[in-house]
Amino acid sequence: MKKIYLSFILIIVIAFCMSGCKDKVNNYNENDNLFEIVRSMEQKDIHELFGEPSGILSGFLGDVYRLENGTQIIIYYDETQKVENVAVFDKDGNTTFGPQQSE
């Protein structure tokens, strides 16, 4: 089962990378484990994958993506600009996915 799940994630990542569209973050599905997809990616790779963010964080290194459906995705980076954490909030500000412990 774990192999099937990892294969599915790999297919999603490959599909994102092969597409020329910059706005792929709008295809986020709340059932996707976004942290597993983007973990250890660098900020420049996130920008290539999802396009330029809607905003940036103040006080933390991170990007904010606001989706058309009102969902907000925050991607946090460490001091080397690699993804450290991801948080997803619905249009009402409720956490739908949430901070994960990085290894």
Backbone hydrogen bonds, N-H to C=O, Kabsch-Sander energy under -0.5 kcal/mol:
donor,donor_aa,acceptor,acceptor_aa,energy
5,Y,1,M,-2.2
6,L,2,K,-2.6
7,S,3,K,-2.4
8,F,4,I,-2.3
9,I,5,Y,-2.2
10,L,6,L,-2.4
11,I,7,S,-2.3
12,I,8,F,-2.0
13,V,9,I,-2.5
14,I,10,L,-2.6
15,A,11,I,-2.5
16,F,12,I,-2.4
17,C,13,V,-2.6
18,M,14,I,-2.3
19,S,15,A,-1.1
24,K,49,L,-0.6
26,N,23,D,-1.7
27,N,24,K,-2.3
28,Y,25,V,-1.7
32,D,29,N,-2.8
34,L,32,D,-1.4
37,I,33,N,-1.5
38,V,34,L,-2.2
39,R,35,F,-1.8
40,S,83,V,-1.0
41,M,38,V,-2.3
43,Q,81,Q,-2.5
45,D,42,E,-0.6
46,I,42,E,-2.0
47,H,43,Q,-2.3
48,E,44,K,-1.9
49,L,45,D,-2.3
50,F,46,I,-3.3
51,G,47,H,-1.8
54,S,64,V,-1.8
55,G,64,V,-1.8
57,L,62,G,-2.1
59,G,57,L,-0.5
62,G,60,F,-0.9
63,D,75,I,-2.3
64,V,55,G,-3.0
65,Y,73,I,-3.1
66,R,64,V,-0.5
67,L,65,Y,-0.6
67,L,71,T,-3.3
70,G,67,L,-1.8
72,Q,89,F,-2.9
73,I,65,Y,-3.0
74,I,87,A,-3.1
75,I,63,D,-2.5
75,I,73,I,-0.5
76,Y,74,I,-0.6
76,Y,85,N,-2.7
77,Y,61,L,-3.1
78,D,82,K,-2.6
81,Q,78,D,-2.0
83,V,41,M,-2.9
84,E,76,Y,-3.3
85,N,76,Y,-1.4
87,A,74,I,-2.4
88,V,97,F,-2.8
89,F,72,Q,-2.9
90,D,94,N,-2.8
93,G,90,D,-2.3
96,T,88,V,-2.9
97,F,88,V,-1.6
102,S,100,Q,-0.6
